[in-house]
Amino acid sequence: MKAGVKYHVKDNSPGHPDDEYECYIMPTQDTVQVMTGVTHHMKEAGFVVTLAPMSTAVYTDEEDTSPKKNMRNEFVKWRKHSIDGEERDLLEMADGILLQWYSGFDAALCGNSKDPKACSCDNVELADYANIYNNTADPKIPGVFYNYFMEDDFGGNMYPQWWPVRCQACGNNTIMPNGTKMNFPCYRPGDDWFMPGNVTKYPELVESHNEHMRNYTETYTVDGKPGFPYWWPQNMTTNSKCPRSLDCPDWRYHKEKPYKRQLDVIGKLAKVFDIKKLSIGFETLGTDVLIQQKSYADKALPWTTATNKEKWNQALFFHECKKNLTLEEPLGADRCGAPLL
């Protein structure tokens, strides 16, 4: 396990070896066994033990009946192990359990659940915290929200016109609020002009990005003037996130009593551990921090202006934004950004 699980992707560039990647590994039965043993010995030594599992790791007492047993719930499913000759229960021994109701991602739960509403985004939205964030809404500083993406061994900052910040997924075969599935677009038509790829390995992408951005700003105009550049990486989709009623439910859902789905989850967990030791962490969206970004040769790849020394020595990761691009200069190197918080 320590060596990791690797896989390879063929690289078609001349003389370049295949790229090696390491799989992201979710908790396994062995992981939970080790944690159970560590918890037992810590308790024996008089320590307090707390757990902070992801939302997908502790959400139900029900058996996993999926064909490949891939409904996660690892801490519940594998909580009991023989340690020092006796059966020990990880959740029973722990003094406190923090459920991370902000860490949810699909993890195949949505595709394997029998409940059509398990991942449907039919929650009651708040006026200032919608499921989909509109990046063009503020006329004073439009388009400042950005999100980091990772596609095909390459990462960067994207500026979408809108972004599903909560439970709503986007892409093909997406679960809709009514439980049905359909193709739900991730971007405004024409916004997917950004071709992801390693610009160091494929420098021709720099020229392509700049040309596409220039064409976009001239086509997407505001009052006849060049528009702010928005972009979405081609072929990228977004999966479901918290709040999701299966493992990290919201406060209210349409045509239901308030807190019903939260109480349903907690009621199931009460069957496997004492909920007096339960804590729940929630997330909120912050887009009110403006930081300075700067792009260099590739105008579609803005980065923070903080230097590596500032990050390492001072824990200073951003500078306050002093200069933003304008309608008169939509392709400027400086740009304000509101990171996804």
PyMOL commands that set and color helices and strands:
alter all, ss='L'
color gray80, all
select helices_A, chain A and resi 29-44+55-57+74-77+90-93+109-112+204-219+260-269+275-277+308-314
alter helices_A, ss='H'
color red, helices_A
select strands_A, chain A and resi 6-9+19-22+50-51+80-83+86-89+96-100+132-134+145-151+154-158+162-164+171-175+181-184+221-222+225-226+278-281+291-294+303-304+334-339
alter strands_A, ss='S'
color yellow, strands_A
deselect
rebuild
show_as cartoon
